[in-house]
Amino acid sequence: MSALICGSVAYDNIMVFEDSFKNHILPDKIHMLNVAFLVPTLRREFGGCATNIAYNLKLLGEEPLPMATVGQDYEPYRKRLKELGIKQTYIRQLDKAFTAQAFITTDLASNQIIAFHPGAMNFSEKNKVSDAKGAKIGMVSPDGRTGMIKHAEQFAKKKIPFIFDPGQGLPMFDGDDLRHFIDLATWVTVNDYEWELLKDRTGWSESDIVSRVDALIVTLGGKGSVIYTKEKKYEIPSVKPKSVQDPTGCGDAYRAGLLYGLLNDLGWQTTGRIASLMGSIKIEHQGPQNHKFTLSQFKKRYKAAFGQSL
């Protein structure tokens, strides 16, 4: 069974400035800012919502189908996905663009300055859901604006149930856009900040949205998550990680857990717990795609966390 995951493929360039930005930025000169930060620590991670989710779903033993647009610098990522056994059938390479990239500089106080170049992601509408074969379920994650709208409409037209996951792309859409997405979607998932923004822009309450979808999933960071359905509200606890290394990609790991539960008809209580554990395992590692486990190892951790077998 396959999940077609529409979203971004990106390189994350992460740098550490071994001081505080505030020591080098003069508040009264912010209008003429011209600063340079020496960053002796740099790492390049494989990222992007579609491939992060696919990576996690593959760890759980499924066959994800990421759908994305990438650029002329895609070759290292192509090699990685091939080694991981993740199909690239619906990843389209554009020769006159770069793959989406984030340039993140973090200081010692955990403040960040981020520049994001969307590159090929801006042309994601070139991919069509109708081209994909064998998808049982879909996901619309952060991507190019037009692509996200078209892919949601295409999923609905093909009658493929899908999760609407606006994530960091949510600010691109106004209330009409978001109401349209929700009317098309089968499920909606957001974090707690995005949830407040979604309510504000749509003017819809929790009950308004739940009346239109099969479930609304709201993640609450270390406080767990809540799954609202027409019949019941499920409160999903967080799983205490062995250590906290890096939150980057935790949301994508959680969403892979949702897809796994839905693909296998496991029910919302179990599905939410799988998603919660996925986020916890991810946060124990640097970068969004550096954690590893076998399915048997995952089941052992699930039983240890929740006292029940998966």
Buried (B, 14 or more C-beta within 10 A) or exposed (E): EBBBBBBBBBBBBBBBBEEEBEEEEEEEEEEEEEEEBEBEEEEEBBBBBBBBBBBBBBBBEBBBBBBBBBBBBBEEBBEBBEEBEBBBEBBBBBEEBBBBBBBBBBBEEEEEBEEBBBBBBBBBBEBEBEEBEEBEBBBBBBBBBBBBBBBBBBBBEBEBBBBBBBBBBBEBBEEEBBBBBBEBBBBBBBBEEBBEBBBEBBEBEBEEBBEBBBBBBBBBBEEBBBBBBEEEEBEBEBBEBEEEBBEBBBBBBBBBBBBBBBBBEBEBBBBBBBBBBBBBBBBBBEBBBBBEBEEEEBBBBBEEBBEEEB
